[in-house]
Amino acid sequence: MNILFVCTGNTCRSSMAEGIFKYMIKEKNIENIHVSSAGISTFEGESANEKAIRTLAGKGIDISNHRSRQLTKQIIFESDLILTMTLNHKKIIANTVPEHSDRVYTLKEFALIINGEETEGKNLDIADPFGLNYNVYEASAKEIEEKLNIIMSNIQITIDEQWRKK
């Protein structure tokens, strides 16, 4: 399974989501999940934002080697699940490649759905910390991690159920 995280510049939110989720997968020894990220409007090859790097380093996660990449139709086609940071990112992807819109969710939206909760009337965006202080990056990383923990818990349940069937 190929999971893609998308934000605007691929230097803050999506790079943090990619780093956190890769860390979670490694900790749980989950195989067959490939995690990557891209940006709707980025300069190819930029490093992750220094505050994003520092925020995750405090959690024992190293994203210092991350390099941004521009979202392309090819990347969308190769992704089984696309988790965006905002509804606007989701709409841009759905409008660009409508035949793949069924695999695009905001991160918050997917966490709610996979947890059996309603999405209607809820804020489904992860706020952009770019240009703001370090505390905002920490809050953004915490929110991303909370949603990824929900997803990870449900992925683990699915994996465990499949294992019991064997």
C-alpha positions, 0 to 999 in steps of 0.5 A, a space after each residue: 500500500 502506498 500512502 501519500 501525505 500532501 500539503 502546500 510546500 512539502 516542507 512542514 506538515 506533509 514532511 512531518 506526517 511522513 516522518 511520524 508515520 514512517 516512525 510508527 510503522 517501523 516501531 510496529 514492524 508493519 511491512 508492505 506500507 510505503 509512505 511518502 509526501 509531496 506538495 501542491 506548490 513546491 520547489 523541488 528538492 527543498 529541505 524540510 523546514 528547520 522548525 519541523 526538523 527540530 520539532 520531530 527531533 524532539 520526538 526522536 524522529 529524523 527528517 533532516 534528509 527530507 527533500 520536497 517534491 512537486 505533486 504530479 499526476 504520476 504520484 497520484 496514480 501510484 498512491 493508494 491513499 492520499 491524505 491531505 492537510 486541508 480540504 483545499 488540497 483535497 479539492 485541488 487533487 480531486 479536480 486534477 485527477 477526478 478518477 482518483 478522488 475516491 482515494 483522497 481524504 484530509 488527514 483529519 477526515 480519514 482519522 474520523 472515518 476510520 474511527 467510525 466518527 462523523 465528519 460533517 460540521 468538523 474542521 478538517 484542516 491541519 493549520 499551516 505553521 509556515 512562518 510562525 513560531 516553534 510552538 505552532 510547529 509543535 502544536 501542528 506535529 501534535 495534531 498530526 500525530 494524534 490523527 496518525 495514532 488513530 489511523 495506526 490503531 485501526 490499521 493494526 486492528 485490520 492487520 491483526 484480524 487478517 493474521 487471525 484468519 490465517 
